[in-house]
Amino acid sequence: MIKYCHCNHCLQNEIIANPYNIYERELSLSEIRFEFDIRTASLCRFDCKRFRKKPSCPPNIPDMEYYKKVFMAYTNIYIIGGKYPYADGLFQSHWRNYSTNEIHDLLLKKEIELFKKGHIYAKAFIGGSCKACPSQVCDPVRCRFPNKGRVPIEATGLHVFLLMTSLGLEYQEPPIDFFWRIGVVFF
């Protein structure tokens, strides 16, 4: 089993089972509702402790207008998401990091797979802030692991809840029983 976090449970080799399955789906961009909202990107500025602290997070990434142009140059999207328990009391100590790292890993694997199939511009965007390196050693300007570090999809301004609604995925905001980590690979 792959370890996606270093919480006390994982360090003691306790297995915390996720009762939900991973969601994966490939679509043409024309098949989904795909919108940008400045309020989505603004959540990074107002609600995230990683603002200004990571090269993959605002304000160290291009603005929403840039991503609108880039994303519309693609024709397909591969969505990978995970639904994770929230009400079990392990969000801060386990699921928060575990979910980000699990989805990040799956997205990078899919990006490489698509690249090998000839999609040379395949690019993954993760759910949640990048955790490719520990926060205390993350350079806020230059990524130490550019082959692994990725921009959070929500930081681009993509309206993630609208995307989930168009996919028929149930979510709770704010989370009560469960939460989602959603990432995408454009190709």
C-alpha positions in Angstrom: 0.0 0.0 0.0 1.3 3.5 -0.9 1.6 5.9 1.9 0.3 9.3 1.0 0.8 11.1 4.3 3.0 11.0 7.4 0.5 11.4 10.1 0.8 9.4 13.3 -1.6 6.7 12.0 0.4 6.2 8.8 3.7 6.3 10.6 2.5 3.4 12.8 1.4 1.5 9.7 -2.3 1.8 10.7 -4.5 1.4 7.6 -7.3 3.9 7.5 -9.7 2.6 4.9 -11.4 5.1 2.6 -15.0 3.8 2.1 -15.3 5.7 -1.2 -14.0 4.8 -4.6 -11.8 6.9 -6.9 -13.7 8.6 -9.7 -12.1 8.7 -13.1 -13.6 9.9 -16.4 -12.3 11.0 -19.8 -14.4 13.6 -21.6 -14.3 16.0 -24.5 -14.3 19.5 -23.2 -17.4 20.1 -25.2 -19.3 17.6 -23.0 -19.0 19.4 -19.7 -19.9 22.7 -18.2 -16.6 24.5 -17.9 -16.6 28.0 -16.5 -14.2 30.3 -14.7 -15.1 32.5 -11.8 -12.8 35.1 -10.2 -14.3 34.2 -6.8 -12.8 30.7 -7.1 -9.3 32.0 -7.7 -9.8 34.6 -4.9 -10.3 31.9 -2.3 -6.5 31.3 -2.6 -5.8 34.9 -1.6 -8.3 35.1 1.3 -8.6 31.5 2.6 -5.4 29.7 2.0 -2.3 29.7 4.2 -0.2 28.8 1.2 -0.8 32.0 -0.7 2.6 33.5 -1.7 4.4 30.4 -0.2 4.5 28.0 -3.1 5.6 28.5 -6.8 2.5 26.6 -7.8 0.1 28.9 -6.0 -1.0 32.5 -6.5 0.4 35.0 -6.9 3.2 33.0 -8.3 1.2 31.6 -11.2 -0.4 33.3 -14.2 -3.8 34.9 -13.8 -7.2 33.5 -14.7 -7.3 35.0 -18.2 -4.1 33.1 -19.1 -5.6 29.8 -18.0 -8.9 30.4 -19.9 -6.8 30.7 -23.1 -4.6 27.7 -22.3 -7.4 25.3 -21.3 -9.5 26.2 -24.3 -6.6 25.1 -26.5 -7.1 21.5 -25.4 -9.9 19.2 -26.6 -10.1 16.6 -23.9 -10.0 16.3 -20.1 -9.3 13.4 -17.8 -10.9 13.9 -14.4 -9.7 12.1 -11.3 -11.4 12.6 -8.0 -11.6 11.1 -4.6 -14.4 11.3 -2.1 -13.0 11.1 1.5 -14.5 10.9 5.0 -14.9 14.2 6.8 -17.1 13.4 9.8 -14.6 10.8 11.2 -12.5 13.5 12.9 -9.4 12.7 10.8 -9.6 15.5 8.3 -6.8 17.7 9.8 -4.6 14.8 11.0 -4.9 12.5 8.0 -7.4 12.9 5.1 -6.3 16.5 4.2 -2.8 15.5 3.2 -3.6 11.9 2.2 -6.3 13.0 -0.3 -4.2 15.7 -1.9 -1.2 13.3 -2.3 -3.2 10.4 -3.6 -5.0 12.4 -6.2 -1.8 14.2 -7.1 0.0 10.9 -7.7 -2.8 9.5 -9.8 -2.9 12.6 -11.9 0.8 12.5 -12.6 0.6 8.9 -13.6 -2.2 9.8 -16.0 -0.3 12.7 -17.4 2.7 10.5 -18.1 0.5 7.8 -19.7 -1.1 10.4 -22.0 2.3 11.9 -22.9 3.5 8.4 -23.9 0.4 8.0 -26.1 1.5 11.1 -28.1 -0.3 13.9 -26.1 2.9 15.9 -25.7 1.0 18.8 -24.1 -0.8 16.8 -21.5 -0.8 18.7 -18.2 -2.2 17.9 -14.8 -3.8 20.3 -12.4 -4.2 19.0 -8.8 -6.8 19.4 -6.2 -5.5 21.3 -3.2 -2.1 22.8 -2.8 1.0 21.0 -4.1 2.7 18.9 -1.5 5.5 17.5 -3.7 8.0 18.8 -1.1 7.6 19.6 2.5 6.4 23.2 3.2 9.5 24.1 5.2 11.8 23.4 2.2 9.4 24.6 -0.6 11.0 27.6 -2.4 8.1 30.1 -2.9 9.5 31.2 -6.3 11.1 28.2 -8.0 9.8 24.7 -7.9 12.3 22.2 -6.6 10.5 19.3 -8.3 9.1 20.6 -11.6 8.5 17.1 -12.8 6.1 16.6 -9.9 4.9 20.0 -8.7 1.6 21.1 -10.2 -0.9 24.0 -9.9 -4.1 23.4 -8.0 -7.1 23.5 -10.4 -9.0 25.9 -8.2 -6.1 28.4 -8.3 -6.7 28.8 -12.0 -10.2 30.1 -11.4 -11.9 27.1 -12.8 -15.3 26.8 -11.0 -14.8 23.3 -9.6 -18.3 22.9 -8.1 -19.8 23.7 -11.4 -17.6 21.1 -13.0 -18.7 18.6 -10.4 -22.3 19.4 -10.9 -22.0 18.9 -14.7 -20.5 15.5 -13.9 -23.3 14.6 -11.6 -21.1 14.4 -8.5 -22.7 15.1 -5.2 -20.7 17.4 -2.9 -21.2 19.1 0.4 -20.1 22.6 0.9 -19.1 23.1 3.6 -18.3 19.4 4.1 -20.3 17.5 6.7 -19.9 13.8 6.1 -17.4 13.8 3.2 -15.3 16.0 0.9 -13.8 15.7 -2.5 -10.4 16.2 -4.1 -10.7 16.7 -7.8 -7.9 17.2 -10.3 -7.7 17.1 -14.1 -5.4 16.4 -16.9 -5.9 18.4 -20.0 -4.8 16.7 -23.3 
